[in-house]
Amino acid sequence: MSDENYYKLINIFKSVPGLNIPFSAGLALGALFNGDTEMFKRSGEIDPVLIFNPLKCLGNLRKHIMAFFRDYSDGIWIGKKACGNQIFGLTFSPGFDLYQYAILIDGNCYCLKSANNYKVEIKITKDSNEIQLYTWYPSSKQNQRLNTTLKEYARSMESFSYSILPLGKNQINSQLFCNLMLAFASKITPMKAAFEMTTTVGTFLI
């Protein structure tokens, strides 16, 4: 089984109500025992909302089963992971949650990172190890741009400054970055892209 399908299966089992917590804990303990810190974070990561909302689990389960039959190299995917070295995030809605986001477009992963003095850095990679750090949700939108055009657009956002809550001019965070990339790639408005991200990733209710 490929690493991609292995992680997709992990996502499926972590979305089964009642199974998600013990399954994640078991994987995390196994990874910790083997000294695999990256796997510990990836497998042990959980949204506390899933503990109290089985409907959220079922919504994720449906999305991850659909994702199993799609390839990361095809189409647009929205990814998220807990910030920093944490294993807990909290979902309200994309743009209002405690996660780091990335976007995968036809096999290229675009992620925004903050450096010193709130400087923005854009990383573009096909590295499967980097890609597998995120939990990916398939978008219904398709890419309408050339890869070179997408890369140029992504790099242009390095002129922005990083802010956890980007309310000012030329401020950005990972959620807003993914929103703008999705809008640009699929040739839709940022408002429509925000709605697409919400239906793709979900809220704390679904």
N, C-alpha and C positions, 0 to 999 in steps of 0.2 A: 504494500500500500504506500502511495506517495505521501510525503510530509503534508502536502496540501489537503489531501483527503483525510489524513489522520486528525489534523486540527479541525476540519469540518465536522468529523464525528464527535470530537470533544465538545464542540459548540452545540451539537444536537443533544447529547446526554446532559449537558449543563442547563438545558432548557426544559427538561422533563420535571414537572412539579413533584416535589418530594424527593427527587433523586439528585437535583442540582447541587445541594449543599454537601451531602456525603460523598458524591462523586468528585466534586472539586477538591474537597479536603483530602480524599484518598490520593488523587493525582499529585496534589501539592506536597504531601508528606513523602510520597515516593520520590519526587524530584529533589526534595530537600535531603533525603537520605543519600541520594546519588550525587549530591553536590552540584546539581544543575539549577543555578539561581534563575536563569531565564525561564526555564520550564516551570519552576516553582511559581514565579510571578504570573506567567501566562495561564497555567492550569488552575491556580488558586484564586485568580481574579474573579470577583463576584460583585454584582450590583445588589445592595441590601434590599432594594425594592422587590427583587424576585422572591425574597423570603415571605413577604406579606401579600404579594399579589400574584396568585396562580395564573390569572389572565395574561399578565405580562409574560410569564413563562411560556404559555401556549402560543402567544403571538410570536415570540422568538423561535419557538420550536418549528412553527410553520415556515418562517423565513429561512432557518438554517437547513431544513430539509430541502427546500427549493434551491438553496445555495449549493448543496452537495452535488447537484446535477449540472452546475455551471462551472466554467473554468475561470480562474482569476485573470487569465490573459485576454479574456473577452468581456467587453462592456465596462460599465462603471460600477464601482463598489465603494461604499462608505465604511471606513474602519474606525474603531475606537479602542482605547486601552486606558487603564487607570494611569493617572498622572505620576510621573517620577518613578519612584521605587515602591509606590503603594500597591496594594492588591485590592483595595476597595474604591469604587466609584459610586456616584449617585446620579441617577437619571431623572431629570425633570422633562426636558425636551432638548433636541440638538440646539446648542447655543446657550442653553441654561442647564448645564450639568457639569459634573466634576470628572471629565474625561479628556484625554488628548485624542484629537481626531486626525485622520489621514484620508486621502482619496486615492483609489487605484483605478487607473484609466488605461484599458487595453494592455495590462501587464506592467505599467509604470506606476510606482508608488510615489506620491507627492506628499511630503509632510513638512509642516512648519515647526521650527524650533526657535526658542529664544536664547540669545547668547548674552554676554555682558552688556550692561547699559541698555537693556531692552532691545538690543539689535535683533532683527529677524533674519533667520537663515532658512533657506528652502532646500530640503534634501530630496533628490530624485533618484530612485534606485529600483533595480529589478532583483535585488538580493532577497532570496526566499527567507533567509533567517530574519531579516528586518521586517519583511511583510508578515511573517507568521506571529509577530509580537502583537498584532492587532486582531480583533474579532471583526470579521467583514460581513457586511449586509449588501446583497445585490440590489442595485437601483434599476428602476424600469426605464431609465433614460439611456440613450446611446451617444457615443462620442461623434461629434460632427467636425472635429478639427484634426489637423495634422499634428503628429507628435512634436515636431520642431516648434510649431506655433504654441502648443500647450506649454512646452518647457520655457519658451520666452515669456509667456504670460505669467507663469509661476515665478520665475526669477524676478520679474518686475515688482513683485510684492516685497522684495527684500528692502525696498526703500521705505516701507512702513515701519512703525515702532510697535513692539509687542505690548499688549495690555490684556490682563485677565478678563476685563469687561471693556471691550472696545467701544467707548461712547464718543471719543474725540475724533477729530479729523486725522486721517492717515494712521489710525490705530487698528490692530488686527490681532486675532487669536486663531487657534487651530480650527475652531468651528467655523468662523467667518471665512477663513482661507478656503476650507472645503466647499462652503456655500458658493463663493466666487468662482472657484474652479469648476464646480458642477454646472453653474449657470453658463460660464464661458464655453465649456466643452460641448454642452448639449444645446447651446444657442437658445437659452430661455432667460427670463428675468431672474434676478436674485430672489425676488419674492416667490416665484414659482419653484426655484431651487430650494428655498427654505421649506416650502410645503413638501417637496419631494424628499428632503432629508428627514423631515418629521415622520412621514409615512414609511420611509425605508428603515430608519433606526428605531422609531417609536418614541413614546413618551413614558412617564412613570405609570400611566394607566394601561397602555397597550404597546 
